[in-house]
């Protein structure tokens, strides 16, 4: 029995597959007709159920050409008029602006999920930042609910008066499936593997990771591994710097893979020196496998590693601070490995209680029924 039409809008199909696949399958199983709207990529092939209709969006995720942006908005608006869904879930920045304006015009119930404040907000004050803030004020004004992945982003939206009287909730990202049968972390035998898994964006702290790896280059007992997709643009780390690090054997590099578990299982420590996150999925994955963490004192990371009792925290955009924490981790492992076990178990308990994927899926289910 068809319960109605639900549309999910995101910047690409990779994000829908990576972060919303379980939610989409749940909604299909509940009897809803699902429409997906996103930029076309190879991940759309993962959605083959006959109750899922796929629509492809002419969207440039970081593009600034006004004509292309108008084209993207008109494409979304046309699809919303044709589909006429009972409810729309919007994810990522541009869909939250363009799709929410469209649903406001059409009177469609809308849930806007703020999945993190990206490069526009991390940069110093500029015209683009203020323009985006003003567009968000307009687009989110009539959202039925606004979901944030962490309390810091919600407070920022309130300070900027993007959010005023709208209903808001904290829904911590995609969450993680918890393996309660896991008993202990992967202890170091000989070579210690430090792994970073991320798109190679500057704001993810890739430069700081490479600097730290270079510092330990002469120490053959340390292995630094970088995994993630690289694009040759201004937002990503320089290709020249990346190639130099590879050629000098400062790091081992692997392009993006869906099989990150094979790398995670070999990791003795995950390094995630991001400048800001919504909620870091890679940190949740590390916690679920009881891998110690070195990360930054920024929103989306300190929601998981609350303080030094849960992991090792460094300053953002500070390679010296990162190096100091790596040294602290090594010293603790040599002199008092039980102290690291305590951190790992503590953060595992915290994530199990607050980031369980099943409870997040249940939130989507209840919201769909209520609206």
HELIX and SHEET records of a PDB file:
HELIX    1   1 UNK A   13  UNK A   29  1                                  17    
HELIX    2   2 UNK A   42  UNK A   46  5                                   5    
HELIX    3   3 UNK A   66  UNK A   83  1                                  18    
HELIX    4   4 UNK A   93  UNK A  106  1                                  14    
HELIX    5   5 UNK A  119  UNK A  122  1                                   4    
HELIX    6   6 UNK A  127  UNK A  139  1                                  13    
HELIX    7   7 UNK A  151  UNK A  159  1                                   9    
HELIX    8   8 UNK A  202  UNK A  204  5                                   3    
HELIX    9   9 UNK A  206  UNK A  215  1                                  10    
HELIX   10  10 UNK A  239  UNK A  247  1                                   9    
HELIX   11  11 UNK A  261  UNK A  264  1                                   4    
HELIX   12  12 UNK A  281  UNK A  288  1                                   8    
HELIX   13  13 UNK A  319  UNK A  335  1                                  17    
HELIX   14  14 UNK A  337  UNK A  354  1                                  18    
HELIX   15  15 UNK A  357  UNK A  370  1                                  14    
SHEET    1   A 7 UNK A  52  UNK A  56  0                                        
SHEET    2   A 7 UNK A  32  UNK A  39  1                                        
SHEET    3   A 7 UNK A   4  UNK A  12  1                                        
SHEET    4   A 7 UNK A  87  UNK A  91  1                                        
SHEET    5   A 7 UNK A 109  UNK A 114  1                                        
SHEET    6   A 7 UNK A 145  UNK A 148  1                                        
SHEET    7   A 7 UNK A 167  UNK A 170  1                                        
SHEET    1   B 6 UNK A 252  UNK A 254  0                                        
SHEET    2   B 6 UNK A 222  UNK A 227  1                                        
SHEET    3   B 6 UNK A 192  UNK A 197  1                                        
SHEET    4   B 6 UNK A 269  UNK A 272  1                                        
SHEET    5   B 6 UNK A 292  UNK A 296  1                                        
SHEET    6   B 6 UNK A 312  UNK A 314  1                                        
END                                                                             
